[in-house]
Amino acid sequence: MMELQSSMERNKKMWNIPTILGFKRHVVETNQKSDDDVDTRVNVHTLYKHRWVWYHMILCIQMILTNILLVGILVTLAIKL
């Protein structure tokens, strides 16, 4: 009987409608830092990580555009020949 009650309590916590809809925050039960505890100061390592992400995103966009242009050239050549 106690197992049934504990599983029902867990289900109530898990299926909390305001939490699912985003009106309430989820309860943090792990040892992870919450948003309030995160260090937001900029240092060399975080700056490097951000620049790395932006640099590679720009390279990815350029590569996608290059592939689109190459496919366009291929289609144009296929139609003309």
RATAJO-V154144 format. One record per residue. N is the residue number from 1. RES is the residue in three letters. PSI is psi as a letter, one per 40 degrees, with the letter a starting at -180 (* if undefined). Layout:
BEGIN
N,RES,PSI  N,RES,PSI
END
This chain:
BEGIN
1,MET,d  2,MET,d  3,GLU,d  4,LEU,d  5,GLN,d  6,SER,d  7,SER,d  8,MET,d  9,GLU,d  10,ARG,d  11,ASN,d  12,LYS,d  13,LYS,d  14,MET,d  15,TRP,f  16,ASN,h  17,ILE,d  18,PRO,d  19,THR,d  20,ILE,d  21,LEU,e  22,GLY,e  23,PHE,d  24,LYS,i  25,ARG,i  26,HIS,i  27,VAL,h  28,VAL,h  29,GLU,e  30,THR,a  31,ASN,e  32,GLN,i  33,LYS,i  34,SER,i  35,ASP,d  36,ASP,d  37,ASP,e  38,VAL,h  39,ASP,h  40,THR,e  41,ARG,i  42,VAL,h  43,ASN,a  44,VAL,d  45,HIS,d  46,THR,d  47,LEU,d  48,TYR,d  49,LYS,d  50,HIS,d  51,ARG,d  52,TRP,d  53,VAL,d  54,TRP,d  55,TYR,d  56,HIS,d  57,MET,d  58,ILE,d  59,LEU,d  60,CYS,d  61,ILE,d  62,GLN,d  63,MET,d  64,ILE,d  65,LEU,d  66,THR,d  67,ASN,d  68,ILE,d  69,LEU,d  70,LEU,d  71,VAL,d  72,GLY,d  73,ILE,d  74,LEU,d  75,VAL,d  76,THR,d  77,LEU,d  78,ALA,d  79,ILE,d  80,LYS,d  81,LEU,*
END
